[in-house]
Amino acid sequence: GAVVSQHPSWVICKSGTSVKIECRSLDFQATTMFWYRQFPKQSLMLMATSNEGSKATYEQGVEKDKFLINHASLTLSTLTVTSAHPEDSSFYICSATRYSGRARSQETQYFGPGTRLLVL
Amino acid sequence: QQQVKQSPQSLIVQKGGISIINCAYENTAFDYFPWYQQFPGKGPALLIAIRPDVSEKKEGRFTISFNKSAKQFSLHIMDSQPGDSATYFCAAKRTSYDKVIFGPGTSLSVIP
């Protein structure tokens, strides 16, 4: 089946530093990837939609200068948390949409395993 | 309009019993309703999904029931097992290139 990977799986950093998280679709090309944030015992909150070759679309309330997204290829999207602070500590999850079938009529969204970020 | 409601928030079921999770939506433009299973520290995994043109879909022990007129859908887990203990999210989306709207989740515990 389709696989989406994330790297790193966990990261600890000091306050003020920047952290880059990679999201890769391993066996399919994804023109669209999504980045989510999840706090303990809560649902996934969509942060932004990452579009290959164009600017990301951010959800209301998400600082685009804080969370930089780059989707430079059809298999890779990156999320950079700039000047990270303790309140940015969270579980970050990406997903990628795979299209199949006639005229790409079937679509399935696959999720990565997540990246645990702890900012000290 | 974009919200997906889900209940119960948590559920405890005896091994072998039926787990039932209910969801409701408002936006009639939604045309794809997936269910995701998430274990602690892992990303969510697609469990089963349904489109509004069918009222029920079954895959193994998992069944989705869909009521288009009531804008409700539910997940039934038959013969629940301890390994089913996880958080379940219902979700909804519309047409290609759109985002998935998640429900708040249900924490399921299946006790021996």
Interface residues (C-beta under 8 A of the other chain):
Chain A: V4 Q6 T32 F34 K41 Q42 S43 L44 L46 T49 F91 I93 S95 T97 Y99 R104 E107 T108 Q109 Y110 F111 G112 P113 G114 R116
Chain B: Y32 P34 Y36 G41 K42 G43 P44 A45 L46 A49 F89 K93 S96 Y97 K99 V100 F102 G103 P104 G105 S107
